[in-house]
Structure formats: C-alpha cells, structure tokens
C-alpha cells in the first residue's frame, strides 16, 4: 500500500459526521468487514479520502423504477409482428 505525503485522511468522527452515522456504526462495520478500507496505527483509525470516495461511488444504484423497466424490457417477448423469422 503506497501513500502520498499529501494524501487526505478522515478520522472516525469526521467520517461519521460526513455520512450522518454514529461512530459506533463505523466500528461495527470494521468488525464485520464492511465499509471503506481503513488504516490503523497506534490505536487510531483513519480513512483515506480516496477510499471513502471509492466506497461512496460503489454504493450508487439505479432507481427502482429504472431497474424494473430494464428487467421488463429484457424479459418481455417482442410483439408477434416484430419477431424475426
């Protein structure tokens, strides 16, 4: 793991505030192996900003209506007049 000198970090309280969570939730996530990667040195937990942003980006999901529409389109057969011979 390579770290740049100017890399930005957030501590547990800062990340909890950013996401509107309890710091205890982040502790539980670490214990469960969930959440973004973190660094623990001398008993202090820090999160790299780039790992936080990557974790946030991975959480994006299509809205329910868009997902349902895509599933319906791929499942429904073409009308009989439009089927290939």
NORCOR-V507263 format. One record per pair of residues at least 12 apart in sequence whose ideal C-beta (glycine too) atoms are under 7 Angstrom apart, sorted by sequence separation. I is the first residue (numbers start at 0). J is the second residue. If there is no record, write none. Layout:
BEGIN
i=I j=J
i=I j=J
END
This chain:
BEGIN
i=11 j=25
i=36 j=50
i=35 j=50
i=35 j=51
i=35 j=54
i=34 j=54
i=14 j=46
i=11 j=44
i=10 j=44
i=10 j=45
i=8 j=45
i=9 j=46
i=14 j=51
i=8 j=46
i=8 j=47
i=9 j=48
i=8 j=48
i=6 j=47
i=7 j=48
i=9 j=51
END
